[in-house]
Amino acid sequence: MKKSILVLDANKNQCRDLCELMEKGQFTATPLFSTHNLEKTIEDNGCQAIFWDIDTVTADNRTVRDLTLKFPGVYFFCLSKHPFHPELKDAICYHIYACINRPIDPDELFYWLRSIEENQANSGKPITN
């Protein structure tokens, strides 16, 4: 079984649409609508990556840093319709794998998902549970 990808987005329709797009690309996606129980959800799902819509679910540098340090094998992505987020400068520089603009380009999305798999395969990290 492939590890899960969490989609963190308070906009339920938008979140489900992204999960469905990932599923069409043969990736297992789990919707999450808030950060409530985020750490437990990461642990329970054997999470591989998180796509965090920072327009709908507030993020700050400390939270992102703490999560990436606690879960070093999880790739963190930001999703946003805004090109700049100066309040997340440190998190984006040091802890976020990539920032993806909304609306999401499926080719870009699948490029990043494939790059995660390649990175894990090249590093010897298991891709499956």
N, C-alpha and C positions, 0 to 999 in steps of 0.2 A: 504494500500500500504506500502510495506517495505521501509525503508530508503535506500538511494542510497549509494553505495560504489564507491569512486572515485579511478581511477587508473591513476596515474600521471607518464607518461613515454614518453620521446621524440621519442622513437622508435615506430612508429605507428603500425607496424605489431605485435611487441611484446606486446604492450598495448592492441590491439584488441584481441589477443590470450588469454591474461589473463582475459579480460572482458568476452569472450565467455566461458572460463572455469568456471568462477563464475556464469554465467547465467545457465550453465548446472547443477550447484549445487543449483539452485533456489534462487540465490542472484541477486539483481539488481545492475549492474555495469555500470559506466559512464566513458568513456575514456577522458583523459585530457592530452594534449601534451606539456604544459608549465605552468608556474606559473602565467601567465598573467590572471588576473581576478579570481585567485584561491579563494580568500575570498568570492567573489560574487557567485561563483559556489558552494561553501560549503553551503552558506546560501540558495540559490535557490533550491538546491537538497535535503535539509533536510539530509545532509550527516551524515552517521553513522561511516564511517571509510575511511581513505586514505591510499592507497598503493603507496608509493613514491619511484620510482626507482632512487636512488641517484647516479647511474652510468651515467644516461642520462640527468637528471634534477638536476642541482646544488642545494645543500641545505647547509645552515649554521646554527650554533647554535642559533643565534638570531632569524632568521626567524621561525625556528621550535618552539622555545620557545614562541614567540609572537602568533603564530597560535594556539598552544595548550592552551595558557591562554585565548585567545579570544573565542575559541571553546572547552570548557572543556568536552563536551559530545562526541567529535569525537576522535576515536582511530587512532593514527598515527603509520603506519608500514613503515619500510625501506626495500627496495629490493635491493640486490646487489650481484654481482658475486665475490666481494672481501670480505674476512673475517674481515678485520680491517679498521676502519675509524677514526683515531685519531683526525682528524679535527672536528668530530662530537661527541666527547667524552661527553660533557655536555648534548647535546640533547638526545643521546642514553641512558645515565644514568637516566635522569629525565623526559623526555618528549615523548620518543618513546615507544610504547607498546611492540613491538617486531621487530627484524630484521630477514628477511627471505632471505636465500641464493638462488641465481639463479644457475641452473635451478630450478624452483619451483616444489616442491613435492606437488601434489594435496591433499594428505592426511594431510600434515602439514597445507596447506592453509585452508582447511575446518575445521580443528581442531581450528584454530585461529578465524575463522568466527563464529563457534558455541560458542566459549568461550565468544565472544563479546555479543552474544544474551543472554547467560546465565548470564553474568555480569549485563546486563541491566534488565533482568527479576528479578534477586535477589536484585537489588538496587531500584526497583520500577520505573525506567526510562521507558518511553514508547518506544516500538520497532517500532511502526507504527506511521505515520503522522496523 
